[in-house]
């Protein structure tokens, strides 16, 4: 394994004509880190000229949320009026998932919401969007360009779902719990550091109407502790920061266009 990219933490987006899977392999094979998520930890961004024009020049990678809803003191995102949440009518599946996890020593939760958006106009284009929130913190990002094709956007959605929950999207309702994440000593990590779980809104409503596991005041089903130990386990979502709460070094990644 080479060390040419040992100080590089890269991500990529756009269509690379069959090279999308090879980019992460090349970077890791040369000692670098690759992440599909866009974060402050990135040092390099690899993209195409088309994706660069559609996203970076429009400011979508500079702390702007293109799908942000209008609220007091904040304008709606630039894409809100042009897209809607995508539903596969044939499969009767809506690509909209809320993933939650209890925080350490608290009754509150942290939450991811991942969605695929479809343009209102035809020919349809797609985008996958991820939002993270907890008390005192909220952030969001595009996982694909705004003009991605459907397969690319759906794949990004499914990969993110599995990365956060440990389960395939297709198995989200099968009641099979994923094996808990473990530390370097083989011990299962505590719930606040392990998998998120899928909050099935349709299932919550159905259970509530049937009088089963009634939701608490936060819209969350009460879960037994043994289940928490087994499956409510995920990954830390904190960026590397210095003593002032800022990422050391440059605040902007280097962006390469192909």
N, C-alpha and C positions, 0 to 999 in steps of 0.2 A: 504494500500500500504506500503510495507516494505521500509527500508532505507539502506539495506545491501550494495547496489551498488551505493550509492549516489555520490561517487567520481569517478565513472567509466563511461567512454565514449567509447563504444565498436563498433566494426564492425565485419563482418564475411564473409567468402567466402569458397566455396567448396560444395560438396554434403554431406548432413547430413541425408540421408534416411528418408525423411519426417519430419525432425525436423527444417528445415530452417525457417519456419514461427513461430515456438515456441521460438527460441532463442531471437528475439527482444522482445517478450512478457515477457519472464522470466526476462530479464534485466530491462525493464521498470517497471514491477510489483514490483521490488525490489529497485526502486528509481534511477536507472541508466539511461544513455542516450544511444541510439542506432542510428547509421547512416549507411546506405548502402554504402556511399561514403568513400573512404580512404583519410584522411586528417591529418594535423599536430595536430588537436585537439584530436585525438584518444589516449586513454591510454591503451586499450587492443584490440588485434586482435584474433578472434576465427576462426580456420581453421582446415582442415583435414591434415593428414600426406601427402597424395598425392598432395594436393594443395600447401602445404608448400614446398615440394620438387620441384614442377614445377615452383613456383613463387618466394618465399622468398629466397631460396638457390641460385637461379639464379640471384638474385639481382633486381627483377622486382618491389619490393616495396621500393627501396632505390634510389629514384629520377631518375630512368632510365625509358625511354619511349620505350617499346618493339615495338611500331608501329611508332616511330619517323622517319621522312624522312631525308635522308642525306642532309646536308647543310654545308656551309662553317664553318669549325672548329668543326663540330659535326658529329659523325658517325651515320649511320642509326641504328634503333633499331634492336634488335636481332630477332624479329619476322616478320619484313617487308617482307622478301623474302619467307616466309613460309605460309603467309596468304593473302587473298584478301577480299575485302568488300563483304559481303554476300547479294545475291539476291535470293529471293524466286521465282523461275521461274514459278511455277504454279500460284501463286497469282500475279506475276509481280510486286513485291514490293522489293525495295532495302532499306536495313536498314542503312540509312545514312542521318542524319538530322542536319541542321545548324539552331541554335536558336540565335536570336539577340535581343538586347535591347539598346536603346539610353542611353548615360551616362548623368548625371546631368550637365546642363549648357554647354554641348559640342555637336559638330556635329558628334563626333566619337561614336563608338559602342563597347559594349562588346559582346563576342560571345562564345557559346558552340557548339562543334561539337561532336555528339554521333554516334558511328558506331558499327555494329556487323561485326566481321571478321570471315571468314571461312578458314580452313586450305586447302592448295592446295592438300595435299595428302588425300587419303581415308584410313580408315573410317574418315569422316570429324569430326573435333572438332572446337569449336567456342570460341570467346572471345568478350566481350563488352568493348569499350574504350571511354573515355570521355576526351575532350580537352577544356580548357578555355583560352581565350585570350582577351586582351585589350591593349591599348598603355602602354608600360612599364611593362607588366606582362603576363606571359604565363605559364601554368601548365597543366599536364595531368595525368591520372590515369586509371588503369584497374578497371572495375566494376565487373568483373568475373575473374576466373583463365583462363590461356591460353588454357586449355583443357576442357572447359565447354561443356555441351551438348547444342544442338540448342535451346531447349525450355527455358533453364535457361538463355542463352545469350539474346534471344529475349525478355523474360520477363524483364530482367534488362534494356534493351533498352527502352521498353514501359514505365516502371516505371519512368525512368529518364526523358523521354519526358513529361510525365504528371506532374512530380514534378516541372519542369522548366516552362512549358507553361500553366498549368491548364487545358489542354485538353487531351483527349484520342488520341493515335496515329491513330486509325481508323477514327477519326473525324477531322483530321488535315486539310482537304480541304473543310469542310462543311460551312465555312464562319460564323459560330456561335461563337461569342466572349465569352470567359469565364467571369464570374463575377470577378470584380477586387478585389484584396486583400485589406483588411482594417486594420487599426491600432486598438488599444485597445478601442478607442473612437468611432469606427465605421466609421471613415472617410477613403475614398479610398486613398491608398498610391500613391505617385507620380510615374510617369512612370519608373524612374531609380531605384525604389525599388520594382517593381511589376513584373508581368509576362513577360517572354521572348516570342517572337513569332516565329513561324516556317517560315523560309525563303525558300519557294518553288521555287527551281531553274527552274524547268520546267514551272511553272506558270509565273515566271518573264520573261522568254524568250518568252512565248506565248503572254503575255500582251505587251511586248516591240514590237514584230512584228506586233501586232494589233494596236499599237499606244496608248495603255492604260497605264496610270501611269508609264511613262518611268523611268527606274532606274536612280539614281543619279550616280556620279562618283565612289561611293564605291560599286556599284552593289546592292544597296538597293532601294526598291520602296519608293517613297515619300508618307508619311502617314499624314493624317489630324490630327490636335491636338485633336479633340474630340475622335478619335479612340485611340490615345495615352493614353488619360485619362482613357479610358475604358479597354484597353487590353494590352498595352505594359508595363506589370507590372510583376516583378519577385522578387527574393530574393537576399539579400546581399551575396556576395561570398568572404568575407574576413575572414581569420583565426585570432583567438585571438592571439595578439602579445604583447610583453612587449615594453618598451621604446626603445629598441635596434632593434626592428623589428623582434624579435625572440619569439617563443612560450615559455612561462614560463615552467620550469621543463625539463624533459627528452625529447630529440628530437626523440626518437624511441618508438613506442607502444610496450607493452608487447604482445607477440604472443603465443597463446595457440593452440596446435594441438590435434585433437581428433582422 
